[in-house]
């Protein structure tokens, strides 16, 4: 039995990231101040003078001025007589600086010397003398040392050199380095440049969704404990227990905690909850075993529990939940992670089909009957697709079911809309699919307004464009634009215009593409304040039938460019 490497957990995380934790574990190196101080004091014993010079320059770029040019010759100043110096930066660019001691470094010439010698006084005099003798017009000289220099000695040396050479000299010692590294959080810089071995500390940075979930979970737990203490048993307690387990699952708590919360919910629901809550608890537990824990053996066992709860139910939604699990069971068997015999797929399929057929015969409950018929058709669609058989009959029957549900408020249309839209990714070339989609669009427009229907068509147009059918995509976008010209759908309008422009470019209508993309840019920048005439022109172009697309280039040129609407 061949087992694939498909991960349900990662697949669902990619599709539904909001169902998982958004906290991030960050690893931060730990650098102790005494460790860095020792490393700086012993630079020469490890022959790390060059690494110290690199570290000192990088630190100076963050604390003094960002425009440092390192020397490229030999160590000790090279041919330029300095270890680093500033280079000119335009005033407009230096306005954006947010580090350093000022913008003067953008126009003045500053010299830098880095030293690890113990006799720092001789070294600073020698380096400053070299800097002055270059006659390059340095205004400041910075001397960075790894030595610990007393304040009095540092001040005296600076005053002497300033008076002798007329140059602003600054001596920065080990104390300055330590203060800047730990005061301004440059520990990573020191670790990388000096190649220090450090310990790593893991920190959890909580995401906004997890913060809200933890708050909700704490409130739920407090309410549950209060209900237990005051013996307020009932449906609400069972619902709170199920919700608490769901929140723990979304927070990705340890499996023992999640399973324990579901076991608690199961006990409370079996004693005080409704039949639907018992099924809901078993369903969520099976859903968690498959998607979060990837424990397929437990999932197969829990499927049987859900099936027992759903057996004989007159609620189409409960059988819809069982149908969801059946798809997962069939997929697990197909991929080889479950054995067909041990999973009892054949018997489970027969029982589910029998239950759905029973509900589909309840003509006195039309919404329930149609919902059961929809589930049956989706199962047939899945099986025929897997067997590579013709799915046209299934799509035609599905269209009939969709047409019958018009006017039935109890029929859940939203799940079907999502399923039909997703179908387009794989069966977009089948004419019967377009008929089903068109019927769903009309029904959606009647129920939820033209914006919802337009969004369905927008997704269909994007699918057509991705599948290499730009002419069909243009025709579809033409039906979308007018319906999306509303404040609440302005973002969808921009996307529709952009995709339409891409479709024009795909078929070689470059002027039409330019005009439509300019319309998209106009609405993206100005939102609802962009002129409605611009949208009208873009809509007319996109809505032009395929047969007259050849004239669109001329139309776009006249309307969008000749009149200067977007110039």
Number of C-alpha atoms within 10 A of each C-alpha: 8 8 12 11 8 11 13 16 16 13 12 15 16 11 9 10 13 13 16 20 22 18 16 11 11 12 12 14 15 15 18 12 14 10 13 20 17 10 18 21 17 15 19 16 9 8 11 17 20 18 16 24 25 19 19 23 25 20 19 22 17 17 16 18 23 23 20 22 15 18 18 12 12 10 13 18 21 13 12 17 21 23 27 25 22 21 15 14 16 9 12 8 9 18 11 9 14 13 14 15 12 12 19 15 23 22 14 16 17 24 26 28 25 27 24 22 16 14 10 20 14 10 18 25 16 11 25 24 15 15 24 18 12 12 8 11 14 17 16 20 24 22 22 25 28 28 21 18 18 10 10 9 10 16 14 11 17 19 15 13 18 17 11 10 13 13 19 16 24 19 18 18 20 18 16 15 23 19 13 17 19 13 10 11 11 17 20 16 15 23 17 12 16 21 12 14 12 13 11 12 10 11 11 10 12 13 13 11 17 20 15 10 18 15 11 15 20 12 12 18 14 11 15 20 12 12 15 11 10 8 9 12 16 15 15 15 22 26 20 18 24 26 19 26 25 21 22 22 25 21 21 19 14 11 15 9 14 22 18 13 22 25 18 17 27 23 16 22 26 16 14 17 20 15 14 16 21 25 23 21 27 24 25 19 27 25 20 22 21 24 19 20 17 15 14 20 16 14 26 23 13 21 24 17 16 24 23 12 21 26 15 13 17 16 14 23 16 19 26 19 18 21 22 14 22 20 15 19 24 20 14 23 19 16 15 14 19 22 15 15 10 11 21 15 18 11 11 17 16 10 14 21 17 14 19 25 16 16 23 22 15 15 11 8 13 18 21 23 22 26 27 27 22 21 23 23 18 19 19 16 20 16 15 14 13 11 9 9 10 11 18 14 13 20 23 15 15 24 20 14 18 21 15 13 19 16 12 12 10 12 18 15 18 10 9 17 18 11 11 17 19 15 13 19 16 10 14 18 13 13 11 19 23 17 14 20 22 16 17 23 20 16 21 21 16 14 15 10 13 19 21 18 23 27 19 22 23 26 18 23 28 22 20 22 20 13 15 12 18 23 22 17 26 30 18 23 28 25 19 27 27 19 17 23 20 15 11 11 16 16 16 19 29 24 17 30 28 20 24 34 27 23 29 27 16 16 15 13 20 19 21 29 28 21 27 30 23 21 28 26 17 20 22 16 12 11 17 16 10 15 14 12 10 20 21 15 18 29 22 17 26 31 19 17 16 13 8 8 20 14 13 22 19 13 20 23 17 14 17 22 15 12 10 10 15 13 8
